[in-house]
Every structure is written in C-alpha cells, then in structure tokens.
Amino acid sequence: MATSAPPGSEDTAIAHVVGARPNFVKAAPVVSALRGRGAHQRVVHTGQHYDDRMSAVFFRDLGLPTPDVDLGVGSGSHASQTAALMVGLEREFVENPPGAVVVYGDVNSTVAAALVAAKLGIPVAHVEAGLRSFDDTMPEEINRKVTDRLSDLCFATSPEAVGHLATEGIDPSRVHLVGNPMIDTLLGNLDRFDADALRARLDLPERYVAATLHRPANVDDPDSVARLTGRLHEIADLVDVVMPVHPRGKASFDRAGLGDHPRVRLLEPLGYLDFVALTRGAEAVVTDSGGVQEETTILGVPCLTLRPNTERPITITHGTNRLVTEADLLATLDKVLDGHVGERLGDTPPLWDGRSGERIASVLTQWSR
C-alpha cells in the first residue's frame, strides 16, 4: 500500500480509539511513546465508559491528553451500542481523516472502529491482537476475531497470541510481538500504588480479599449472582471482602444482598491508582477481568479467575493466576490463605518489561501505507 504521507506525519494523524477503562491503561504508554517521537495524534474517546469514575479519572491518573473528541455514545445493547459507535466514528474519520487507526483490547469500541476504518480504507492497528479464549459465548471473543481479521498491524502481547494468529492464516508480516503496554503503565506507576495509604483513607481492614466481577456470565443471570453472593459471604466468614462494584452488576448484587454480610465492604468504582493499590494490598483477588489477571501476574498477588477459560493463559504459566469455578472457589481460596498455593514463578512473560509502548511506536512511525 502506498500513500503520500505516513501515519503520524504532519499531514495525517494516528487516531487512538478508546472507550473503556482497560483501553486507557493500554493506550497511555503508546500515546506517550509516539508523543516522544513527535507523531501527530488524535485521541478519540467513544464514551462507552462515560462517567467520571469509569472514564475521566483514568485520564487524570494516567496522564493521557484530554480527548480531541468525545462521542458520548454511552451504554446500550451490543447491537445498539455498536451501531451508535460506528455512526459516530464514521463521522469523525470522514471529518478528520487519520492516516491510521489504533484500537485496543476487545470492547465494542474496538470492533466498531476497526469496521469503520476498514470500510473507509484506513489502516488499522490492533494492540492486544491474537488473544483467544475459544469461547464464542463471550462477546469479547467475537470482537477479538473480527478486529484481528480487519487489522493491517497486529500487536501481540504474548507468544501464544502470535501462534493463534498464524493458525488463523494472518500474514506473519502483519504480526509483531511487542509485549504488554498495560504492564508498561503498571511498572511506570509502581511507587504510586500505596496500599497502606488507601487502607487508611477508606478505613479498610488490614487483611482482605479484593473482588471484582462484571462479565455477563457472572452478573447477568440472577441465579448465578445469588450463588456468587453466597460464595462471597462464605469467603467473608474467613476474611474480609472488599469489592469495587462495576455498574454492570450493581443492581443484581444489591438485590442478592451482597452487602448484607458485615465483613463485605462494597465500594464505588475506583480510579486506576486506587484500584491497583487495592489489588497490591490484598491477600488474594477474585476476578473475571482479563487486565487484573495480568496485573496480579506482575504484582505477585494470588489471582482466582472465576471463569471456565482465559484468553491470557500466560498469566497461569508465568504468574499467579488460577481458573476456578464457583463451586471450588472457597476451597481454593482457603488454600491460598493458608499459603499452600499462589507462589510466584521465577520468570515473567517475555517482553513484559515496561517498553512495549516504545516497540509499538517504533513500528507505527516506520510504517506507511
């Protein structure tokens, strides 16, 4: 492909499309590295996560520039939200044609931007390409596969992701193993994650398990929420549970009486610095979040992932992550608290060294279409 100017030159901009809090954490080191190289950039916030606790506080914590545009799409069903995202992104890309569009992760903003850019003939770069859970009941899995198929550049965070792309027939020249930019952000802020200060400010117990649950399989079905509430209450019989409640599951957990146990502390969503501080100070974490699996791998905190699969198996082979079912959650956690499981392995995932943003920026600035 040939063009008069490479992406990020004075004549074109690299457009970063972000919409949900995990995107912000991944984008921050890429935006910073490109800024250091003098690239022309635009940050497009779709507004998929739209209130201060889920969005603006992350920009402040991470030093991301104020978005050049906020589409303000908000929530909705997968179809209605993705449609609104595509309409807004098409208008943005036509009015401000980018030289390339960089998308992050696997949310609806990611696949919507890839679809719009591809149909407008704009190159797409996908940061976090190749992750696979092999579970098509997860909306994120569909988003991942479609985005990778449409992407001109696939930035992979782990060797198995490269293998998945090869198996799917993606041209190897499009694939770059760069490491994990989310870990860049984590390592760059280690001295800001003060668990003791957070504990004092929020009056948290000295010893606690942190929990965060938001995936549809866990929070959309009332029976599932009721069972999980029972398990979390059983955990609270052993050790205090501190849970920032994602808006997606708040009403369901409230109806199930999660906060009725005296040793369950429910919090509003936390900003990035506070959330990682909470994780860092925990005895263990119970989660269904992909990003938390990665962060605990580096922090050395035992992580129990309440899912039947993970698109991040490297957090199991190189970290502290374990897949658990609702039925075996309490028994596994009991072993963790007794110190029988949860030890860190000696190595960390390859290229999770805090320099992924620079690797991505290097490829982007050398690449032209």
C-alpha positions in Angstrom: 0.0 0.0 0.0 1.3 3.5 -0.8 0.4 6.9 0.4 1.7 10.4 0.2 2.5 10.6 3.9 3.0 8.0 6.7 0.6 7.8 9.6 1.5 10.4 12.2 3.2 12.8 9.8 2.2 16.5 9.7 -0.4 15.7 7.0 -2.1 12.8 8.8 -2.8 11.8 12.4 -2.7 8.5 14.2 -6.1 8.2 15.8 -6.3 6.3 19.0 -9.8 5.0 19.7 -10.5 4.3 23.3 -13.8 3.7 25.0 -13.5 1.7 28.2 -11.1 1.8 31.2 -8.9 -1.1 30.1 -8.3 0.8 26.8 -7.0 3.8 28.6 -4.4 1.8 30.6 -3.1 0.2 27.3 -3.2 3.4 25.3 -1.3 5.6 27.7 2.3 4.2 27.0 1.7 4.1 23.3 0.4 7.7 23.2 3.4 8.8 25.3 5.9 7.0 23.2 4.5 8.4 20.0 4.5 11.9 21.5 8.2 11.5 22.3 8.7 10.8 18.6 6.9 13.9 17.5 4.0 12.0 15.9 0.7 13.8 15.1 -2.0 12.1 17.2 -5.7 12.3 18.0 -7.4 10.6 20.9 -11.0 9.6 20.2 -13.0 8.7 23.2 -16.2 6.9 22.3 -17.8 7.3 25.7 -18.5 3.6 26.1 -17.5 4.2 29.7 -18.7 7.6 30.3 -18.9 8.7 33.9 -16.0 10.2 35.9 -15.4 7.0 38.0 -15.2 4.8 34.9 -13.5 7.3 32.5 -12.3 10.8 33.3 -10.4 9.7 36.5 -8.3 7.3 34.4 -7.2 10.1 32.0 -6.1 12.1 35.1 -4.3 9.2 36.7 -2.5 8.1 33.6 -1.6 11.5 32.2 -3.5 10.9 29.0 -4.2 14.1 27.0 -7.8 15.3 27.0 -9.5 13.5 24.2 -9.7 15.5 21.0 -13.3 14.3 20.6 -15.7 12.5 23.0 -18.5 10.8 21.0 -20.6 10.3 24.2 -22.1 7.0 23.0 -22.9 5.6 26.4 -24.4 2.2 27.2 -26.8 0.0 25.4 -27.3 -3.5 23.9 -24.4 -4.8 21.8 -26.3 -4.0 18.6 -27.4 -0.6 19.5 -24.2 0.5 21.1 -22.0 -0.9 18.3 -24.3 0.8 15.7 -24.0 4.2 17.6 -20.3 3.8 17.8 -20.0 3.1 14.1 -22.1 6.2 13.2 -20.1 8.4 15.4 -16.7 7.0 14.3 -17.5 7.2 10.7 -18.4 10.9 11.1 -15.2 11.5 13.0 -13.0 9.7 10.4 -14.6 11.5 7.5 -14.3 14.9 9.0 -10.7 14.3 10.3 -9.2 11.6 8.1 -6.5 9.7 10.1 -3.5 8.0 8.5 -4.1 5.1 10.7 -6.4 4.0 13.5 -5.1 2.3 16.6 -7.6 0.2 18.6 -7.1 -1.5 21.9 -8.4 -4.7 23.5 -11.7 -6.3 22.8 -14.6 -4.0 23.7 -17.3 -2.8 21.3 -15.5 0.4 20.6 -12.6 -1.7 19.3 -14.5 -3.7 16.7 -16.7 -0.7 15.7 -13.6 1.4 15.0 -12.0 -1.5 13.0 -15.1 -2.0 10.9 -15.5 1.7 10.1 -11.8 2.3 9.3 -11.6 -0.8 7.1 -14.6 0.3 5.1 -13.1 3.7 4.6 -9.8 2.3 3.5 -7.9 3.5 6.6 -5.2 1.1 8.0 -6.0 -0.4 11.4 -3.5 -1.4 14.1 -4.7 -3.7 16.9 -3.0 -3.6 20.2 -3.5 -6.9 22.1 -4.1 -8.9 19.0 -4.3 -12.7 19.0 -5.8 -13.3 22.4 -8.3 -16.2 22.3 -10.5 -17.8 24.9 -12.0 -20.1 22.3 -15.4 -19.4 23.8 -17.7 -17.7 21.3 -20.3 -17.1 24.0 -18.1 -14.2 25.1 -18.9 -11.1 23.2 -15.3 -10.1 23.6 -14.1 -13.2 21.7 -16.2 -12.2 18.7 -14.8 -8.7 18.9 -11.2 -10.0 19.0 -11.5 -12.3 16.0 -13.2 -9.7 13.8 -10.8 -6.9 14.7 -7.7 -9.1 14.0 -9.1 -10.1 10.7 -9.5 -6.4 9.7 -6.2 -5.2 11.1 -3.2 -4.3 9.0 -0.9 -4.5 12.0 -1.4 -7.0 14.9 0.5 -6.1 18.0 0.6 -9.3 20.2 1.3 -9.3 23.9 2.4 -12.9 24.2 3.9 -15.8 22.1 0.7 -17.9 22.1 -1.2 -14.9 20.6 1.3 -14.9 17.7 0.6 -18.6 17.3 -3.2 -18.1 17.3 -2.9 -15.5 14.5 -0.7 -17.9 12.5 -3.2 -20.7 12.9 -5.9 -18.3 11.6 -3.9 -17.5 8.5 -2.9 -14.0 9.4 0.1 -12.9 7.3 3.2 -13.1 9.6 4.4 -9.7 8.2 1.4 -8.1 9.9 2.2 -9.5 13.3 4.6 -8.0 15.9 5.3 -9.5 19.3 5.7 -6.3 21.4 4.9 -7.3 25.0 2.1 -5.8 27.1 1.6 -2.0 27.3 -0.7 -2.5 30.3 2.4 -3.6 32.1 4.3 -0.5 31.0 1.6 1.5 32.8 1.8 -0.7 35.9 5.6 -0.6 36.1 5.7 3.1 35.4 3.5 3.8 38.4 4.7 1.2 41.0 5.7 3.9 43.5 2.2 5.4 43.3 0.3 2.3 44.3 0.2 2.9 48.1 -1.9 0.1 49.6 -1.3 1.4 53.2 -2.5 4.9 52.3 -5.6 3.5 50.6 -6.3 1.3 53.5 -6.2 4.3 55.9 -8.2 6.6 53.6 -11.0 4.1 53.0 -10.8 2.5 56.5 -10.1 -0.9 55.1 -9.1 -3.9 57.2 -5.5 -5.0 57.4 -6.2 -8.3 55.8 -8.7 -8.7 52.9 -9.6 -10.3 49.6 -10.3 -8.0 46.8 -13.1 -8.9 44.3 -14.2 -7.6 41.0 -16.8 -9.2 38.8 -18.5 -7.8 35.7 -18.7 -10.3 32.9 -22.2 -11.3 31.6 -21.8 -15.0 32.5 -21.3 -14.0 36.2 -23.6 -10.9 36.7 -26.5 -11.1 34.2 -28.3 -14.2 35.5 -30.0 -13.7 38.9 -29.4 -17.3 39.9 -25.7 -17.0 39.1 -25.5 -13.8 41.1 -27.3 -15.4 44.0 -24.8 -18.3 44.0 -21.8 -16.0 43.8 -23.2 -13.9 46.6 -23.4 -17.0 48.8 -19.8 -17.9 47.9 -18.5 -14.3 48.7 -20.4 -14.4 52.0 -18.6 -17.7 52.8 -15.3 -16.1 52.0 -16.2 -13.2 54.2 -16.7 -15.7 57.1 -12.9 -16.3 56.7 -11.5 -12.9 55.7 -12.9 -9.5 54.8 -14.0 -9.0 51.2 -13.6 -5.6 49.5 -15.3 -5.2 46.2 -15.5 -2.1 44.0 -18.8 -2.7 42.3 -18.9 -2.3 38.5 -22.1 -0.5 37.3 -22.9 -3.5 35.2 -23.5 -5.8 38.2 -24.5 -3.3 40.9 -28.3 -3.8 40.8 -28.0 -7.6 40.6 -25.7 -7.8 43.6 -27.8 -5.3 45.6 -30.9 -7.4 45.0 -29.0 -10.5 46.1 -27.9 -8.9 49.3 -24.1 -9.0 48.8 -23.6 -6.1 51.1 -25.6 -7.6 53.9 -22.6 -9.5 55.3 -20.8 -7.4 58.0 -17.4 -8.3 56.5 -18.2 -7.5 52.9 -17.2 -3.9 52.0 -18.7 -2.6 48.8 -17.0 0.4 47.1 -17.9 2.7 44.2 -15.6 2.1 41.1 -12.1 3.2 41.8 -9.6 5.1 39.6 -6.6 3.3 38.2 -4.2 4.2 41.0 -6.6 3.3 43.8 -7.7 0.1 42.2 -4.2 -1.3 41.7 -3.3 -0.2 45.2 -6.3 -2.2 46.4 -5.0 -5.2 44.4 -1.5 -4.8 45.7 -2.5 -4.9 49.3 -4.9 -7.9 49.0 -4.2 -11.4 50.3 -5.8 -12.6 47.0 -8.0 -11.3 44.2 -11.2 -12.9 42.9 -12.0 -11.6 39.5 -13.3 -12.2 36.0 -11.2 -9.4 34.5 -8.5 -10.0 31.9 -6.5 -7.0 32.9 -6.5 -8.0 36.6 -5.1 -11.4 35.7 -2.2 -9.5 34.0 -1.6 -7.0 36.8 -1.6 -9.7 39.6 1.0 -11.7 37.5 3.4 -8.8 37.9 2.4 -7.8 41.4 2.7 -11.4 42.7 -0.8 -11.4 44.2 -2.7 -14.7 44.0 -5.5 -14.4 41.5 -8.5 -16.6 41.3 -10.3 -16.1 37.9 -13.9 -17.0 38.1 -14.2 -18.3 34.5 -14.0 -21.6 32.7 -11.3 -20.2 30.4 -8.9 -17.4 29.8 -7.6 -15.6 26.8 -4.5 -14.9 28.9 -3.1 -18.4 29.7 0.4 -16.8 30.1 -0.8 -15.5 33.4 -1.2 -19.1 34.6 2.1 -20.4 33.2 4.1 -17.3 34.2 2.1 -15.8 37.0 -0.2 -16.4 40.0 -3.5 -16.8 38.1 -5.7 -19.9 38.5 -9.1 -20.6 36.9 -11.7 -21.6 39.4 -15.4 -22.4 39.3 -18.0 -21.0 41.7 -18.1 -24.5 43.3 -14.4 -24.7 44.1 -13.8 -21.0 44.8 -13.9 -21.3 48.6 -11.7 -24.4 48.9 -9.1 -22.9 46.5 -9.0 -19.6 48.4 -8.7 -21.3 51.7 -5.5 -23.0 50.4 -4.2 -19.6 49.2 -4.9 -18.0 52.6 -3.0 -20.9 54.2 0.0 -20.3 51.9 -0.3 -23.6 50.1 -0.9 -22.1 46.6 -0.2 -18.8 45.0 3.6 -18.6 44.9 5.1 -16.6 42.0 7.1 -18.4 39.4 10.6 -17.3 38.8 10.2 -15.6 35.4 7.8 -13.1 33.9 6.2 -13.2 30.5 8.5 -12.3 27.7 8.8 -8.6 26.9 6.6 -7.6 29.8 9.4 -5.2 30.7 7.8 -1.7 30.5 9.0 -1.0 27.0 6.0 -2.2 24.9 4.8 1.3 24.1 8.1 2.1 22.6 8.1 -1.0 20.4 4.6 -0.2 19.2 5.6 3.4 18.5 8.7 2.3 16.6 6.6 0.1 14.2 3.9 2.7 13.7 6.3 5.5 12.9 8.2 3.4 10.4 5.1 2.0 8.7 3.4 3.7 5.7 0.6 2.5 3.5 
